[in-house]
Amino acid sequence: MTTVSTSNLAAGEPVLTSDVVGTDFGLPLVRPTRTRQGSRVRVVRSRCRAHGGVVVWFTDGTKTPPLHGRTSWIVAGPEPGAPAAARVVA
């Protein structure tokens, strides 16, 4: 499993998150997970500094509460044992 810190997350990076754990002004909040089991893949839209930490926004409209920049995320790669994606040559 590859991990990346919050301060090094790039837009477009797929990471594993929890299910929704609450709301903030009506926006669903999620947190990073430590295992693949029970987690969801979300794609990073952006991250920004906020009072108290760094907030990560995802393309599906969810976000994180302010996190410490050293919080680690598991990068979502192919599932173990899954067949390799077929390459199409045009």
N, C-alpha and C positions, 0 to 999 in steps of 0.2 A: 504494500500500500504506500502510495506516495502522499506525503503531507506538505502543506504550504501554510505559512503564517498569514494572519489577517492582513498584515502590512504589505505582504507580497502577492495578494490576490490580484489577478488580472481580469478585466472584463471578458466575458465569454468562457470563463473557466467553469466546468461542471464540478460541483462539490456535493458531498453528502450532508444532509441536514435532518433535523428532527421533524416530526409533524408540528403543526401549529401549537404553540405553548401559551398563547395569549394574544392580546391586541394592544396597539398603541395608536390612539386617535383613529380607530377603525381599521388600521392596517394589521394584517396577521404577522405575528412574530415567530421566528424559528431560531434554532440554535444549532451549532455544529454537533455532529455525532461522532462517537468513537468506533462504531462498528457498522457493517453493511446491513445487518439484520434490523429491520424495522425503520430503515432510513429512506429518505427520498433524495433523488438527484435534482438539484436546482442549479441554474446557470447564473453566474454573477453578472449583474448589469453594471454596477459601480460600487465604489466604497467611498465614504467621506468621513472626515473628522467631525466629531460631535462632542459636546460637553460631556466628558466622562469616558470617552473612548472612540472607537471607530465603528460606524454603522455600515453594514453590507446590505445592498439592495439587490434583489433578484428579479429576473425577467418575468416571473409569474405574479409580481406585485407584493411579494412578501419581503420582509426585512428582518434584521437582527436588532436586539437591544444593543446599546453601546458595549463594545467588547474591547478587551485589552489587545494591543497590536500583536502580541505574541501568541494569541489563541491559535491553535492549529486546526486546519481543515483537511479532511481526506479528499483527495482528488478522485472523482468518479471515473474509473477506467472501465474496460470491459469486464463483465462478470467472470469470475473464475469458472472454467469449464465451458464457457459459452463458445459457440463456433465463431471463427474469425469473420469479420465483415467481408462481403464479397466486393472485390474491386472491379469497377466497370471501366473498360478502356474504350475511349471514343475516338 
